[in-house]
């Protein structure tokens, strides 16, 4: 089957060399270019989100669209070197331990953090929306058995 010359030229144009700079070289760069065009704000610029499991009442699809619309990126795999925020309603023990061991480099927050940050136009403190609780102090019992200090009236 032969294509008419005008369709053949259009097909060749689509297959232009990745080194020519005229067309995106991969599907990733095509979606990145589209995301930048649809960007509403730079609220989540520099943030890379990983969505883990259920996200409560709001679908992860909607949250991903909102993150991208506000300058954030998403990952389909939890890579310690790239992910800055894990979005989850709850985490398994091993994933909780991995987040705790990251030393605060990865924020594990509830989906509501995204919605509240967008609504207020400013990234909210991750600490207020945490899913993971650092259990090292609680499990040692140090805070429970510490002497109570009295305050003078």
Secondary structure, DSSP 8 states (H G I E B T S, - for coil): ----HHHHHHHHHHT--TTSSSS-SSHHHHHHHHHHHT----TTTT-EEEE-S--TTS-HHHHHHHHHHTT-EEESS--TTT--EEE-S---HHHHHHHHHTTTSSEEE-THHHHHHHHHTS---GGGGBS---HHHHHHTHHHHS-------
